[in-house]
Amino acid sequence: LKADLTEEGLFTISDGTRQTVQGLDEPVDLTLYFSKQLGELAPRYAGYFERVRGLLEQYRDLSGGKIQVHYVDPKPFSDAEDRAVAAGLQGIRLNLEGDMGYFGLVGTNSTDNQSVIEFFSPDREKFLEYDLTKLVYSLSNPKKPVVGIISGIRMTGGMTPQGQQLQAWQVMEQIREFFDVYPLDENLKSIPDEVKTLMIVQPDKLTREAAYAIDQFALRGGRILAFVDPLAELGKASPYLTQNGERSEAFRKLLEAWGVAFDPKMVATDIAHARRVQFSGAPGVQPTITEHIGWLALMADNLDQRDVLSSGIERINVATPGHFAKKEGAAVKFTPILQTSAQSMEVKASEFGFGADPVRLLRNFRASGKPLVIAARLAGPVSSAFPDGPPEAEKKAQDKAAGESGNAAETSSKSNSEGRAKSAKAHVAKGEINAIIVADTDMLHDRFWVEASNFLGQTILIPNAHNATFVLNALDNLGGSSALLSLRGRGVEDRPFVLV
């Protein structure tokens, strides 16, 4: 008989983990490397080793024999140490002689795929169950996740109409390292079945048919990562369009159906996190150094530290972001991930147009006393933004496809058959959404998170913020199972006395 008497259930396995572990079809081997000498020199690691071992043994017991757990002490200069190094575990120096200590996990499956936790840091203890479950899940689902990208901003590279080569933004290069990327158009009629996660960036020209495809994708269980911006300063042919009368309203209507309020004409500012900039006014006038209340450096305390998206993030730079709020009466669970401080203020986006004066904006600032939500997680029940079914153009195509399907020749091509099947999918009126929404797109541009320098003739990229980490964390989290999405960070076991 076991009982977990800790306040936050630190030793109780989550339902999401049970679902993952008990649903394994193939065996998984887990080898925990822990240097006994490391535990002797640093008792904190010895205590954490017991925590990790106890959790792994619960995984083993729940798996019905599918998970096997092994323990190895990789002594210096031993074969075990060689195996740890070959697997990619990270060692830490134990003494002046250069002996290394290890505390990591190597997982393998029946097809010899390998997944590794390089080092168990006690600082990441609140995400321990998430990390272990994610490793087990990745071994049982080894294929590279597919991400579809719909972007109204030139971030994926390619050629301009004038034949000029555009470099892909660095965030795209990093996404391609971990995911198969499917570029999709803003006028698409359907989303490929291979796409399980959809990244949407400033869809200013989104057609109603494309909005309907996104709507149905989300209601059928597809995951959404969306970036929208009241003033996309970078990546647009003309960033300072008069507050975007040219914009399609299609995506905003999707947000409304998902229980989210978003005003595309308002910018969230924050004097407590304003970045210092050099502002050049009229010609011949000395440049001024001032705080730009629309360009923000948001820190760890602006993030929900219980959400796995916050892992590894100390700073996120955003520029003239918007903000979200939950619509009154909405059933969806709206969880803020990234917020301003209470020293915030809504400002019309038109105030940040071409020639905007940061000094004047700072002078006119009046704090609202409440934080504004720049990024949020959506989960739970929502209704379709198309209560009457697909738009007319799509409806005609659907009706035509349904009428032709009965008379289709057996020699029809596979692609045509699949096309008719997709068009004939029944309309989904209600479903459960899993989405992460962000009210800024400039954070994706290199200018706001990475600096380039030249070293021995090579261009070296040095991040100055964790914008790309946030995006990768979001895609990684959304690309996992629904069980992984349900896991959040827990409290930590270490609770020192504050009064004796």
C-alpha positions as CSV (number, residue, x, y, z in Angstrom):
1,L,0.0,0.0,0.0
2,K,1.4,3.4,-1.0
3,A,0.1,6.9,-0.3
4,D,1.4,10.2,-1.6
5,L,1.0,12.8,1.2
6,T,2.8,15.7,-0.5
7,E,0.8,18.8,-1.1
8,E,1.1,18.8,-4.9
9,G,1.1,15.0,-5.4
10,L,4.8,14.9,-6.3
11,F,4.9,11.1,-6.3
12,T,1.6,10.5,-8.0
13,I,1.7,9.6,-11.7
14,S,-0.4,11.8,-13.9
15,D,-3.2,10.4,-16.0
16,G,-1.4,11.6,-19.2
17,T,1.7,9.5,-18.2
18,R,-0.5,6.4,-17.4
19,Q,-2.1,6.7,-20.9
20,T,1.3,6.9,-22.6
21,V,3.0,4.1,-20.6
22,Q,0.0,1.7,-20.6
23,G,-0.5,2.3,-24.3
24,L,2.9,1.1,-25.4
25,D,2.9,-1.5,-28.3
26,E,6.7,-2.1,-28.4
27,P,9.3,-2.6,-25.6
28,V,11.3,0.3,-24.4
29,D,14.7,0.0,-22.7
30,L,15.7,2.7,-20.2
31,T,19.3,2.9,-18.8
32,L,19.9,5.4,-16.0
33,Y,23.5,6.4,-15.7
34,F,24.5,7.8,-12.3
35,S,28.0,8.2,-10.9
36,K,28.0,7.1,-7.3
37,Q,31.0,9.4,-6.8
38,L,28.9,12.4,-7.9
39,G,26.3,11.6,-5.2
40,E,29.0,11.4,-2.6
41,L,30.4,14.8,-3.5
42,A,27.1,16.5,-4.0
43,P,24.3,14.9,-1.8
44,R,21.7,17.0,-3.7
45,Y,22.3,14.8,-6.8
46,A,22.0,11.6,-4.7
47,G,18.6,12.7,-3.4
48,Y,17.5,13.6,-6.9
49,F,18.7,10.2,-8.2
50,E,16.4,8.5,-5.8
51,R,13.5,10.7,-7.1
52,V,14.3,9.8,-10.7
53,R,14.7,6.1,-9.9
54,G,11.4,6.0,-8.0
55,L,9.6,7.5,-11.0
56,L,11.2,5.2,-13.5
57,E,10.2,2.2,-11.4
58,Q,6.6,3.4,-11.4
59,Y,6.8,3.7,-15.2
60,R,8.1,0.1,-15.3
61,D,5.3,-1.2,-13.1
62,L,2.6,0.6,-15.1
63,S,3.9,-0.6,-18.5
64,G,3.0,-4.3,-17.9
65,G,6.6,-5.4,-18.8
66,K,7.0,-3.1,-21.9
67,I,9.5,-0.9,-20.1
68,Q,12.7,-2.3,-18.7
69,V,14.9,-0.1,-16.4
70,H,18.7,-0.6,-15.9
71,Y,21.1,1.2,-13.7
72,V,24.8,1.8,-14.5
73,D,27.5,3.5,-12.4
74,P,29.9,4.8,-15.2
75,K,33.2,4.8,-13.2
76,P,36.1,6.8,-14.7
77,F,37.9,5.1,-17.7
78,S,35.4,2.2,-17.7
79,D,33.5,0.7,-20.6
80,A,30.3,2.1,-19.0
81,E,31.8,5.6,-19.2
82,D,32.6,5.0,-22.9
83,R,29.0,4.0,-23.5
84,A,27.7,7.0,-21.7
85,V,29.9,9.4,-23.7
86,A,29.0,7.6,-27.0
87,A,25.3,8.0,-26.2
88,G,25.7,11.7,-25.8
89,L,25.4,12.1,-22.0
90,Q,26.9,15.2,-20.5
91,G,29.5,14.8,-17.8
92,I,30.6,17.2,-15.1
93,R,34.1,17.4,-13.6
94,L,34.4,15.8,-10.2
95,N,38.0,16.6,-9.2
96,L,41.3,18.1,-10.3
97,E,42.3,14.8,-11.9
98,G,39.6,15.3,-14.5
99,D,37.3,12.4,-13.5
100,M,33.8,13.0,-14.9
101,G,30.4,12.3,-13.2
102,Y,27.3,11.4,-15.2
103,F,23.6,11.6,-14.4
104,G,21.5,10.9,-17.5
105,L,19.1,8.6,-19.2
106,V,19.4,6.6,-22.5
107,G,16.3,5.1,-24.0
108,T,16.1,2.7,-26.9
109,N,13.3,0.9,-28.7
110,S,13.0,-2.3,-30.7
111,T,14.3,-0.7,-33.9
112,D,17.4,0.8,-32.1
113,N,16.1,4.4,-32.2
114,Q,17.6,6.2,-29.3
115,S,16.5,9.2,-27.2
116,V,18.6,10.8,-24.4
117,I,18.3,13.0,-21.4
118,E,21.9,14.3,-21.3
119,F,21.9,15.3,-17.7
120,F,19.2,15.5,-14.9
121,S,19.5,18.9,-13.4
122,P,17.6,19.4,-10.1
123,D,16.7,22.8,-11.3
124,R,14.4,21.2,-13.9
125,E,12.7,18.9,-11.3
126,K,9.2,20.4,-11.8
127,F,9.3,19.1,-15.4
128,L,10.8,15.6,-14.6
129,E,7.6,13.7,-15.3
130,Y,7.1,15.6,-18.6
131,D,10.7,14.9,-19.7
132,L,10.5,11.2,-18.9
133,T,7.1,10.8,-20.6
134,K,8.2,12.7,-23.6
135,L,11.2,10.4,-24.0
136,V,9.0,7.3,-23.8
137,Y,6.5,8.8,-26.2
138,S,9.3,9.7,-28.7
139,L,10.6,6.1,-28.7
140,S,7.1,4.7,-29.3
141,N,6.6,7.3,-32.1
142,P,10.0,7.8,-33.7
143,K,9.0,9.6,-36.9
144,K,9.9,13.3,-37.3
145,P,6.7,15.4,-36.6
146,V,5.2,17.2,-39.5
147,V,4.4,20.9,-39.2
148,G,2.3,22.8,-41.7
149,I,3.1,26.5,-42.0
150,I,0.8,29.2,-43.3
151,S,2.5,32.6,-43.4
152,G,1.6,36.0,-44.7
153,I,5.2,37.1,-43.9
154,R,8.3,36.2,-45.9
155,M,10.0,34.1,-43.3
156,T,10.6,30.8,-45.1
157,G,13.0,32.1,-47.8
158,G,12.6,31.7,-51.5
159,M,12.4,34.1,-54.4
160,T,10.7,37.5,-54.7
161,P,8.7,38.3,-57.8
162,Q,11.7,40.4,-58.9
163,G,13.9,37.3,-58.8
164,Q,15.7,38.3,-55.6
165,Q,16.8,35.4,-53.2
166,L,15.4,35.8,-49.7
167,Q,17.1,34.2,-46.8
168,A,15.0,32.1,-44.5
169,W,14.7,33.5,-41.0
170,Q,16.8,31.7,-38.4
171,V,13.8,30.5,-36.5
172,M,12.7,28.6,-39.7
173,E,16.2,27.0,-39.9
174,Q,15.8,25.8,-36.4
175,I,12.3,24.5,-36.9
176,R,13.5,22.5,-39.9
177,E,16.1,20.8,-37.8
178,F,13.5,19.1,-35.7
179,F,10.4,19.0,-37.9
180,D,9.3,18.2,-41.4
181,V,7.9,21.5,-42.7
182,Y,5.0,21.7,-45.2
183,P,4.6,25.3,-46.6
184,L,0.9,25.9,-47.2
185,D,-0.9,28.8,-48.9
186,E,-3.4,31.3,-47.5
187,N,-5.9,30.2,-50.1
188,L,-5.7,26.5,-49.4
189,K,-8.9,24.3,-49.6
190,S,-7.8,21.5,-47.2
191,I,-4.9,20.7,-44.9
192,P,-2.9,17.5,-45.7
193,D,-3.6,14.5,-43.5
194,E,0.1,14.3,-42.7
195,V,0.0,17.6,-40.9
196,K,-0.8,17.3,-37.2
197,T,0.4,20.7,-36.1
198,L,-0.3,23.9,-38.0
199,M,1.8,27.1,-37.5
200,I,0.0,30.2,-38.7
201,V,1.8,33.5,-39.0
202,Q,0.0,36.8,-39.7
203,P,-2.5,35.4,-42.2
204,D,-3.6,38.8,-43.7
205,K,-4.8,37.3,-46.9
206,L,-6.5,34.2,-45.6
207,T,-9.5,33.2,-47.7
208,R,-12.8,32.0,-46.1
209,E,-12.2,28.6,-47.6
210,A,-8.7,28.4,-45.9
211,A,-10.2,29.7,-42.7
212,Y,-12.8,26.9,-42.9
213,A,-10.1,24.3,-43.5
214,I,-8.3,25.6,-40.3
215,D,-11.5,25.6,-38.4
216,Q,-12.2,22.0,-39.2
217,F,-8.6,21.0,-38.7
218,A,-8.7,22.3,-35.1
219,L,-12.1,20.8,-34.3
220,R,-10.9,17.4,-35.6
221,G,-8.0,17.4,-33.1
222,G,-5.3,19.3,-35.1
223,R,-3.0,21.5,-33.0
224,I,-2.5,25.2,-33.7
225,L,0.4,27.6,-33.0
226,A,-0.7,31.0,-34.2
227,F,1.1,34.4,-34.4
228,V,-0.9,37.5,-35.1
229,D,0.2,41.1,-34.8
230,P,-1.5,44.5,-34.8
231,L,1.7,45.9,-36.4
232,A,4.1,43.5,-38.0
233,E,7.1,45.7,-38.4
234,L,9.3,43.2,-40.2
235,G,8.8,40.7,-43.0
236,K,6.0,42.7,-44.8
237,A,6.4,44.6,-48.1
238,S,4.9,47.6,-46.4
239,P,4.7,47.2,-42.6
240,Y,3.0,50.5,-41.8
241,L,-0.2,50.0,-43.7
242,T,-3.0,52.0,-42.3
243,Q,-4.2,49.8,-39.6
244,N,-4.7,47.1,-42.0
245,G,-8.0,47.7,-43.7
246,E,-6.5,45.3,-46.3
247,R,-6.4,42.5,-43.7
248,S,-8.6,39.5,-44.0
249,E,-11.0,39.2,-41.0
250,A,-11.1,35.5,-41.5
251,F,-8.6,34.5,-38.8
252,R,-10.0,37.0,-36.2
253,K,-13.4,35.3,-36.7
254,L,-11.7,32.0,-35.9
255,L,-10.3,33.5,-32.7
256,E,-13.7,34.7,-31.7
257,A,-15.2,31.2,-32.2
258,W,-12.4,29.9,-30.0
259,G,-13.4,32.2,-27.2
260,V,-10.7,34.8,-27.7
261,A,-11.0,38.6,-27.9
262,F,-8.3,40.3,-30.0
263,D,-8.3,43.9,-31.2
264,P,-6.0,44.2,-34.2
265,K,-5.8,48.0,-33.8
266,M,-4.3,48.1,-30.3
267,V,-0.7,47.5,-29.1
268,A,0.3,46.3,-25.6
269,T,3.0,48.5,-24.1
270,D,4.9,48.1,-20.8
271,I,7.1,50.7,-19.2
272,A,8.7,48.2,-16.8
273,H,10.0,46.1,-19.7
274,A,10.6,48.8,-22.3
275,R,13.8,48.3,-24.3
276,R,16.2,51.2,-24.6
277,V,16.7,52.4,-28.2
278,Q,18.5,55.2,-30.0
279,F,16.0,57.4,-31.8
280,S,16.9,59.6,-34.7
281,G,14.4,62.4,-35.1
282,A,14.7,65.2,-37.7
283,P,17.8,65.5,-39.9
284,G,20.6,67.3,-38.1
285,V,19.2,66.7,-34.6
286,Q,21.3,64.7,-32.1
287,P,19.9,61.1,-31.7
288,T,18.1,60.5,-28.5
289,I,18.4,57.4,-26.2
290,T,15.1,56.5,-24.7
291,E,12.8,53.7,-23.6
292,H,10.6,52.3,-26.4
293,I,7.4,51.3,-24.6
294,G,6.3,49.1,-27.5
295,W,9.6,47.1,-27.8
296,L,9.6,44.8,-24.8
297,A,12.2,42.5,-23.2
298,L,10.0,40.1,-21.2
299,M,11.7,38.1,-18.6
300,A,11.2,34.7,-16.8
301,D,8.7,36.3,-14.3
302,N,6.5,37.3,-17.2
303,L,6.1,33.6,-18.1
304,D,3.9,30.9,-16.5
305,Q,6.6,28.9,-14.8
306,R,4.2,25.9,-14.5
307,D,4.0,25.6,-18.3
308,V,6.6,23.5,-20.0
309,L,7.0,26.3,-22.6
310,S,8.9,28.3,-20.0
311,S,11.7,25.8,-19.8
312,G,15.0,27.3,-20.7
313,I,13.6,30.8,-21.2
314,E,15.0,33.8,-19.4
315,R,14.1,36.5,-22.0
316,I,11.7,37.0,-24.9
317,N,11.9,40.1,-27.1
318,V,8.7,41.3,-28.7
319,A,7.9,44.5,-30.7
320,T,4.5,46.3,-30.8
321,P,2.6,43.2,-29.7
322,G,-1.1,42.9,-29.4
323,H,-2.9,41.2,-26.5
324,F,-5.6,38.6,-26.0
325,A,-8.4,38.2,-23.5
326,K,-11.0,35.5,-22.9
327,K,-14.4,36.3,-24.2
328,E,-17.1,36.5,-21.6
329,G,-19.0,33.3,-21.3
330,A,-16.5,31.3,-23.4
331,A,-16.2,27.6,-22.3
332,V,-12.7,27.2,-23.5
333,K,-9.9,27.1,-20.9
334,F,-7.8,30.2,-21.5
335,T,-4.4,30.1,-19.7
336,P,-2.0,33.0,-20.0
337,I,1.6,31.9,-20.9
338,L,3.3,35.3,-21.5
339,Q,2.1,38.6,-20.0
340,T,3.3,42.2,-19.5
341,S,3.7,43.6,-16.1
342,A,1.0,45.6,-14.4
343,Q,2.8,48.7,-15.6
344,S,1.1,48.3,-19.0
345,M,-1.1,50.4,-21.3
346,E,-3.0,49.8,-24.5
347,V,-2.0,52.2,-27.3
348,K,-3.5,52.6,-30.8
349,A,-1.3,50.8,-33.4
350,S,-1.5,53.9,-35.6
351,E,0.6,55.7,-32.9
352,F,3.5,53.4,-33.9
353,G,3.3,54.2,-37.6
354,F,6.1,55.5,-39.8
355,G,7.9,58.4,-38.0
356,A,6.5,57.5,-34.5
357,D,8.3,59.4,-31.7
358,P,9.2,57.0,-28.8
359,V,9.8,60.0,-26.5
360,R,6.3,61.3,-27.1
361,L,4.9,57.8,-26.5
362,L,6.8,57.5,-23.3
363,R,5.6,61.0,-22.1
364,N,2.0,60.0,-22.7
365,F,2.2,56.7,-21.0
366,R,-0.2,56.0,-18.1
367,A,0.0,52.6,-16.4
368,S,-3.3,50.6,-16.4
369,G,-2.4,48.6,-13.3
370,K,-3.1,45.2,-14.9
371,P,-1.1,42.8,-17.0
372,L,-1.9,42.2,-20.7
373,V,-1.8,38.7,-22.1
374,I,0.6,38.4,-25.1
375,A,0.5,34.6,-25.4
376,A,-2.0,32.0,-24.2
377,R,-2.8,28.4,-24.3
378,L,-6.3,27.3,-25.4
379,A,-7.8,24.0,-24.4
380,G,-11.3,22.6,-24.3
381,P,-14.7,22.9,-26.0
382,V,-15.3,25.3,-28.9
383,S,-17.8,25.7,-31.7
384,S,-17.1,26.1,-35.4
385,A,-16.7,29.6,-36.8
386,F,-18.9,28.3,-39.6
387,P,-22.2,27.3,-37.9
388,D,-24.0,26.9,-41.2
389,G,-21.3,24.7,-42.7
390,P,-18.6,25.4,-45.3
391,P,-18.4,28.6,-47.3
392,E,-20.4,28.5,-50.5
393,A,-17.5,27.9,-52.8
394,E,-16.4,24.9,-50.7
395,K,-19.9,23.7,-50.3
396,K,-20.4,23.6,-54.0
397,A,-17.2,21.6,-54.5
398,Q,-18.2,19.3,-51.7
399,D,-21.7,18.7,-53.2
400,K,-20.2,18.1,-56.6
401,A,-17.6,15.7,-55.2
402,A,-20.3,13.8,-53.3
403,G,-22.4,13.5,-56.5
404,E,-19.5,12.3,-58.6
405,S,-18.2,9.8,-56.0
406,G,-20.9,7.2,-56.8
407,N,-20.1,7.2,-60.5
408,A,-16.3,7.4,-60.2
409,A,-14.4,4.9,-62.4
410,E,-12.3,2.3,-60.7
411,T,-9.3,3.6,-62.7
412,S,-9.4,7.0,-61.0
413,S,-6.0,8.1,-59.7
414,K,-5.2,7.8,-56.0
415,S,-4.8,11.5,-55.7
416,N,-8.2,12.3,-57.2
417,S,-9.8,9.7,-54.9
418,E,-8.1,11.3,-51.9
419,G,-9.2,14.7,-53.0
420,R,-12.8,13.7,-53.2
421,A,-12.6,12.0,-49.8
422,K,-11.2,15.2,-48.2
423,S,-13.8,17.4,-49.8
424,A,-16.6,15.1,-48.7
425,K,-15.7,15.1,-45.0
426,A,-18.7,15.8,-42.8
427,H,-18.9,19.3,-41.2
428,V,-17.8,19.3,-37.6
429,A,-19.8,21.8,-35.5
430,K,-18.1,21.3,-32.1
431,G,-14.9,19.9,-30.8
432,E,-11.9,20.2,-28.4
433,I,-9.2,22.7,-29.3
434,N,-5.5,22.6,-28.5
435,A,-3.8,25.8,-29.5
436,I,-1.1,28.3,-28.5
437,I,-1.7,31.9,-29.6
438,V,0.9,34.7,-29.6
439,A,0.1,38.4,-30.3
440,D,3.4,39.2,-32.0
441,T,5.2,38.2,-35.2
442,D,8.3,40.4,-35.0
443,M,9.6,38.1,-32.2
444,L,10.2,35.5,-35.0
445,H,12.6,37.8,-37.0
446,D,16.4,37.5,-36.5
447,R,16.6,41.2,-35.5
448,F,14.8,40.6,-32.2
449,W,16.6,37.6,-30.8
450,V,19.9,36.9,-32.6
451,E,23.1,38.8,-33.4
452,A,25.6,37.9,-36.2
453,S,29.4,38.2,-35.8
454,N,32.3,37.3,-38.0
455,F,34.9,34.8,-36.6
456,L,37.8,33.7,-38.8
457,G,35.7,34.4,-41.9
458,Q,32.6,32.5,-40.6
459,T,29.3,34.0,-39.6
460,I,28.6,33.2,-36.0
461,L,25.0,33.6,-34.7
462,I,24.7,34.5,-31.0
463,P,21.2,34.6,-29.5
464,N,20.4,37.5,-27.2
465,A,16.9,36.2,-26.3
466,H,15.1,32.9,-26.2
467,N,12.5,33.6,-28.9
468,A,13.4,30.6,-30.9
469,T,13.4,28.4,-27.8
470,F,9.8,29.5,-27.1
471,V,8.7,28.6,-30.6
472,L,10.5,25.2,-30.6
473,N,9.1,24.4,-27.1
474,A,5.6,25.2,-28.4
475,L,5.8,23.1,-31.5
476,D,7.4,20.3,-29.5
477,N,4.7,20.4,-26.9
478,L,1.8,20.6,-29.5
479,G,3.4,17.9,-31.6
480,G,3.3,15.3,-28.8
481,S,0.3,13.2,-27.7
482,S,-2.7,14.6,-25.9
483,A,-1.3,12.9,-22.9
484,L,1.8,15.1,-23.1
485,L,-0.3,18.2,-23.5
486,S,-2.0,17.5,-20.2
487,L,1.2,17.4,-18.3
488,R,2.3,20.6,-16.5
489,G,5.2,21.4,-14.2
490,R,4.8,20.4,-10.6
491,G,6.2,21.8,-7.4
492,V,9.7,20.7,-6.2
493,E,10.4,18.3,-3.4
494,D,13.1,20.5,-1.8
495,R,11.3,22.6,0.9
496,P,13.8,24.1,3.4
497,F,12.6,25.3,6.8
498,V,12.0,29.0,7.0
499,L,11.4,29.0,10.8
500,V,12.5,26.5,13.4
